[in-house]
Amino acid sequence: MEEQKEMELPEIRKKLKELLVENLSLEDVNPEEIKDDEILFGEGLGLDSLDAVEIVVLLQRNFGIEVKDMKEGQKIFYSIDTLANYVYKNKDK
């Protein structure tokens, strides 16, 4: 089971990067350029609160996951790694 988890997380990270670039108007960014541990908001990738709302919609639409508590969302949306781990843990619930 643990081995399968490692196989899926890279796929989830890749999909999340593609979704962010496609849906958040990141014209000058390629998905491959986004580091897994790069901070998504502020000084990192430069996302803002409107982007956070869009990420909530993307998670619901693409993974069937809802983020209702935005305080929790701040931790989840910290980086691609934190997002991917959240998706992995919650996608089959």
C-alpha positions in Angstrom: 0.0 0.0 0.0 2.8 2.4 0.9 4.5 1.8 -2.5 1.3 2.7 -4.3 1.1 5.9 -2.3 4.5 7.0 -3.7 3.3 6.2 -7.2 0.2 8.3 -6.9 1.6 11.4 -5.2 3.9 12.4 -8.1 0.9 12.1 -10.5 -1.2 14.3 -8.2 1.5 16.9 -7.9 1.8 16.9 -11.8 -2.0 17.3 -12.2 -2.2 20.1 -9.6 0.6 22.0 -11.3 -1.1 21.7 -14.7 -4.5 22.8 -13.2 -2.9 25.8 -11.5 -1.2 27.0 -14.7 -4.2 26.3 -16.9 -6.8 27.9 -14.6 -5.1 30.7 -12.7 -3.7 32.8 -15.7 -0.1 31.9 -14.9 1.0 32.8 -18.5 4.7 33.0 -17.7 4.9 29.7 -15.8 5.3 26.2 -17.0 4.0 23.4 -14.7 7.4 21.8 -14.7 8.9 25.1 -13.3 6.8 25.0 -10.1 8.8 23.4 -7.3 6.9 20.9 -5.1 7.8 22.9 -1.9 7.5 26.4 -3.4 5.2 28.7 -1.5 2.1 29.3 -3.6 0.9 32.6 -2.2 2.6 36.0 -1.7 6.3 36.0 -2.4 6.3 32.5 -3.8 4.2 31.8 -6.9 2.3 35.0 -6.3 -1.2 33.7 -5.9 -3.8 35.8 -4.1 -7.2 35.3 -2.3 -9.1 35.0 -5.6 -6.8 32.2 -6.7 -7.5 30.4 -3.4 -11.2 30.5 -4.2 -10.4 29.1 -7.7 -8.3 26.3 -6.1 -11.2 25.3 -3.9 -13.4 25.0 -7.1 -10.6 23.0 -8.9 -10.3 20.6 -6.0 -14.0 20.0 -6.0 -14.3 19.7 -9.8 -11.2 17.5 -10.4 -10.9 15.4 -7.2 -14.4 15.6 -5.5 -12.8 17.3 -2.5 -14.3 20.1 -0.6 -12.4 22.6 1.6 -14.9 24.4 3.7 -12.7 25.9 6.4 -10.4 28.5 4.9 -8.1 28.5 8.0 -7.5 24.8 7.2 -7.2 25.9 3.6 -4.3 28.2 4.4 -2.3 25.1 5.6 -3.4 23.0 2.7 -2.7 25.6 0.0 0.9 26.3 1.3 2.7 24.4 -1.5 2.1 21.8 -4.1 3.4 19.2 -1.6 0.8 20.2 1.0 -2.0 20.3 -1.6 -1.0 16.9 -3.1 -0.9 15.3 0.3 -4.3 16.6 1.2 -5.8 15.4 -2.1 -4.2 12.0 -1.6 -5.6 11.6 1.9 -9.1 12.8 1.0 -9.8 11.8 -2.6 -11.5 8.5 -1.8 -13.6 9.6 1.1 
